[in-house]
Protein backbone atom coordinates (compact mmCIF):
# COMPACT_ATOMS: atom_id res chain seq x y z
CA UNK A 1 0.00 0.00 0.00
CA UNK A 2 1.26 3.43 -0.95
CA UNK A 3 0.42 6.29 1.40
CA UNK A 4 0.70 9.84 0.06
CA UNK A 5 0.04 13.28 1.47
CA UNK A 6 -1.72 15.67 -0.88
CA UNK A 7 -3.14 19.16 -0.43
CA UNK A 8 -6.20 20.77 -1.97
CA UNK A 9 -5.99 20.93 -5.79
CA UNK A 10 -3.08 18.47 -5.91
CA UNK A 11 -3.43 15.26 -7.91
CA UNK A 12 -2.27 11.67 -8.00
CA UNK A 13 -1.74 9.93 -11.33
CA UNK A 14 -2.40 6.21 -11.71
CA UNK A 15 -0.96 4.94 -14.95
CA UNK A 16 -1.40 7.18 -17.96
CA UNK A 17 -5.14 7.69 -17.80
CA UNK A 18 -6.38 8.01 -14.21
CA UNK A 19 -6.10 11.25 -12.24
CA UNK A 20 -7.34 11.71 -8.66
CA UNK A 21 -7.52 15.31 -7.51
CA UNK A 22 -8.14 16.52 -3.96
CA UNK A 23 -11.06 18.96 -4.14
CA UNK A 24 -11.71 19.67 -0.48
CA UNK A 25 -10.31 18.63 2.90
CA UNK A 26 -12.56 18.92 5.95
CA UNK A 27 -12.78 17.38 9.41
CA UNK A 28 -15.58 15.05 8.27
CA UNK A 29 -13.86 13.79 5.11
CA UNK A 30 -12.08 14.48 1.85
CA UNK A 31 -13.73 15.21 -1.50
CA UNK A 32 -12.01 13.67 -4.50
CA UNK A 33 -12.40 14.16 -8.23
CA UNK A 34 -11.57 11.06 -10.26
CA UNK A 35 -10.88 11.37 -13.95
CA UNK A 36 -10.73 7.94 -15.61
CA UNK A 37 -11.82 6.27 -18.84
CA UNK A 38 -15.51 5.32 -18.97
CA UNK A 39 -14.74 1.60 -19.16
CA UNK A 40 -13.16 1.68 -15.69
CA UNK A 41 -15.69 1.07 -12.93
CA UNK A 42 -15.39 3.37 -9.91
CA UNK A 43 -17.41 2.30 -6.88
CA UNK A 44 -17.30 3.16 -3.19
CA UNK A 45 -15.96 0.21 -1.21
CA UNK A 46 -19.01 -0.07 1.06
CA UNK A 47 -21.27 -0.40 -1.99
CA UNK A 48 -19.04 -3.08 -3.44
CA UNK A 49 -19.16 -5.00 -0.14
CA UNK A 50 -22.96 -4.67 0.00
CA UNK A 51 -23.21 -5.99 -3.55
CA UNK A 52 -21.06 -9.02 -2.66
CA UNK A 53 -23.15 -9.66 0.47
CA UNK A 54 -26.38 -9.50 -1.53
CA UNK A 55 -25.06 -11.93 -4.14
CA UNK A 56 -23.98 -14.33 -1.40
CA UNK A 57 -27.40 -14.10 0.27
CA UNK A 58 -29.09 -15.03 -3.02
CA UNK A 59 -26.98 -18.16 -3.42
CA UNK A 60 -28.18 -20.98 -1.17
CA UNK A 61 -25.50 -23.09 0.44
CA UNK A 62 -25.34 -26.71 -0.74
CA UNK A 63 -26.13 -28.21 2.69
CA UNK A 64 -29.42 -26.31 2.85
CA UNK A 65 -30.36 -27.47 -0.65
CA UNK A 66 -29.58 -31.09 0.20
CA UNK A 67 -31.57 -30.90 3.43
CA UNK A 68 -34.57 -29.46 1.55
CA UNK A 69 -34.28 -32.21 -1.09
CA UNK A 70 -34.20 -34.86 1.64
CA UNK A 71 -37.29 -33.47 3.37
CA UNK A 72 -39.12 -33.10 0.06
CA UNK A 73 -38.25 -36.67 -0.96
CA UNK A 74 -39.43 -38.01 2.43
CA UNK A 75 -42.75 -36.12 2.21
CA UNK A 76 -43.25 -37.34 -1.35
CA UNK A 77 -42.65 -40.96 -0.32
CA UNK A 78 -45.14 -40.56 2.54
CA UNK A 79 -47.69 -39.07 0.16
CA UNK A 80 -47.20 -41.91 -2.35
CA UNK A 81 -47.61 -44.47 0.44
CA UNK A 82 -50.85 -42.81 1.63
CA UNK A 83 -52.24 -42.79 -1.93
CA UNK A 84 -51.52 -46.52 -2.34
CA UNK A 85 -53.32 -47.32 0.91
CA UNK A 86 -56.46 -45.47 -0.24
C-alpha positions in Angstrom: 0.0 0.0 0.0 1.3 3.4 -1.0 0.4 6.3 1.4 0.7 9.8 0.1 0.0 13.3 1.5 -1.7 15.7 -0.9 -3.1 19.2 -0.4 -6.2 20.8 -2.0 -6.0 20.9 -5.8 -3.1 18.5 -5.9 -3.4 15.3 -7.9 -2.3 11.7 -8.0 -1.7 9.9 -11.3 -2.4 6.2 -11.7 -1.0 4.9 -15.0 -1.4 7.2 -18.0 -5.1 7.7 -17.8 -6.4 8.0 -14.2 -6.1 11.3 -12.2 -7.3 11.7 -8.7 -7.5 15.3 -7.5 -8.1 16.5 -4.0 -11.1 19.0 -4.1 -11.7 19.7 -0.5 -10.3 18.6 2.9 -12.6 18.9 6.0 -12.8 17.4 9.4 -15.6 15.1 8.3 -13.9 13.8 5.1 -12.1 14.5 1.9 -13.7 15.2 -1.5 -12.0 13.7 -4.5 -12.4 14.2 -8.2 -11.6 11.1 -10.3 -10.9 11.4 -13.9 -10.7 7.9 -15.6 -11.8 6.3 -18.8 -15.5 5.3 -19.0 -14.7 1.6 -19.2 -13.2 1.7 -15.7 -15.7 1.1 -12.9 -15.4 3.4 -9.9 -17.4 2.3 -6.9 -17.3 3.2 -3.2 -16.0 0.2 -1.2 -19.0 -0.1 1.1 -21.3 -0.4 -2.0 -19.0 -3.1 -3.4 -19.2 -5.0 -0.1 -23.0 -4.7 0.0 -23.2 -6.0 -3.6 -21.1 -9.0 -2.7 -23.2 -9.7 0.5 -26.4 -9.5 -1.5 -25.1 -11.9 -4.1 -24.0 -14.3 -1.4 -27.4 -14.1 0.3 -29.1 -15.0 -3.0 -27.0 -18.2 -3.4 -28.2 -21.0 -1.2 -25.5 -23.1 0.4 -25.3 -26.7 -0.7 -26.1 -28.2 2.7 -29.4 -26.3 2.8 -30.4 -27.5 -0.6 -29.6 -31.1 0.2 -31.6 -30.9 3.4 -34.6 -29.5 1.5 -34.3 -32.2 -1.1 -34.2 -34.9 1.6 -37.3 -33.5 3.4 -39.1 -33.1 0.1 -38.3 -36.7 -1.0 -39.4 -38.0 2.4 -42.7 -36.1 2.2 -43.3 -37.3 -1.3 -42.6 -41.0 -0.3 -45.1 -40.6 2.5 -47.7 -39.1 0.2 -47.2 -41.9 -2.3 -47.6 -44.5 0.4 -50.9 -42.8 1.6 -52.2 -42.8 -1.9 -51.5 -46.5 -2.3 -53.3 -47.3 0.9 -56.5 -45.5 -0.2 
